[in-house]
Amino acid sequence: MACDLWLVPLVDVLSHSPENPFREDLAVYNAALTAHGLPPVPVYRFAPGITGSVEPIAAFDYDSLHFLRRAYLLQLTGFQLTPVDALGGDYEQLLEMFESTAEHSHLVWHFDHAGAYVPIEFEVPLVDQALLSSGGPLGSCYGLLRELQAIAPAIGIDPLNPPQPTRPLTPTGLEQPFAPPLDDVHPYARERHAWAGLYAAATRSLTQGSMVVFA
């Protein structure tokens, strides 16, 4: 199964519009942020050519995302990271054994198909009943970026020269395959595939003032 990552500019003409499809989601995010003593999702003044529009930034398959999460958890918990061809029961055991560690990770503790990352700094993903009902834990783009930078060397990536994400030409169907690029024959090709998309989304989010949503 595959998913798209979308950038949603946090600009006044979109955020304050009654027709904003993310209006209810933003209200839930702001309530969670306020409850944790954090500022609300920022809203910027629209500037043509700078803030951009809602757009897909990357696409990848869910398996690649879980391969990347596995790699990060193994590194974080001190286990040896080795490439594998498929995700087996060891990944589920890893999540169960280190559930508390996983819950503190912006990369790991996030729903595959919904939820968002916002350009606000906070230490651990936010979780409450309203968030879980609307799409899952709310992540920080700052936290996500730190974790991606931490795992990059282990999967053969230089964050100063990151690989380009795979961009979808049209909205990606849930059952549509979206495997790593054929020219990436690296042992960690799947991990790199998801890394490139998330890294592009996180960096654009922070430089452009956008939130990142799964679709």
PyMOL commands that set and color helices and strands:
alter all, ss='L'
color gray80, all
select helices_A, chain A and resi 12-15+23-35+62-76+89-97+99-103+129-134+141-155+189-208
alter helices_A, ss='H'
color red, helices_A
select strands_A, chain A and resi 2-9+55-61+116-118+138-140+210-214
alter strands_A, ss='S'
color yellow, strands_A
deselect
rebuild
show_as cartoon
